[in-house]
Amino acid sequence: MIKKFFDFINEKILSKHNLFDICQKLNINYKDLKYLSSGNFGDAYKINDKVLKITNDLREIKDIKNIINKKIDGVVKYYNIIKISENTYVILMEYVKPLATFIKDNNIDDEYVIDIINILIYNWRNINNKEDYINLIKNHYILKEKSSDYIIAYKMFDLYKKLKKFKKYPDLHLGNLGLNKNNEIVMFDFNKL
């Protein structure tokens, strides 16, 4: 009966992966998993204070293998990669609160956040300091000191400083960003770095 229920759930949410079988292989109780989201290459679940991401993105797997258990500023911590089948892997990583949730909880305009992310992207190599970045934003918005909008702008600049050291351009967008336990914005979908 339970397997039939999970087959139904898998059809609706997880067309690419069989969650029931994966939980059995990892010795995880499926009742402990909380569905978070799905992307082009996989599905994410919260389990305690971690995320279990089921993916078939081999490029992401290759990139993450180099940073398992390393602290990299601006990026969530990755704990393990487990091969489930030929093209299916499970990534175990730190759970962070999605930035979109923080934005909603604090009544911040999500279009504003998307715009300040785009300002970073389009000016990636030309921003030299926080004042340059804030001035670029002020060209588009009226910012009030100590407002939630201003706080997000500063947090995004802090992330920018951490990620600028990478040679490749990061895949920055609202869906790849979260707040860690230190209330810092970090990327949680690691590729292109």
Secondary structure, DSSP 8 states (H G I E B T S, - for coil): -HHHHHHHHHHHT-SS--HHHHHHHHT--GGG-EEEEE-SSEEEEEETTEEEEEE--HHHHHHHHTTTT---TTB--EEEEEEEETTEEEEEEE--EEHHHHHHHTT--HHHHHHHHHHHHHTTTT--SHHHHHHHHHTT----TTSHHHHHHHHHHHHHHHHTTSSS-----GGGEEE-TTS-EEE-S----
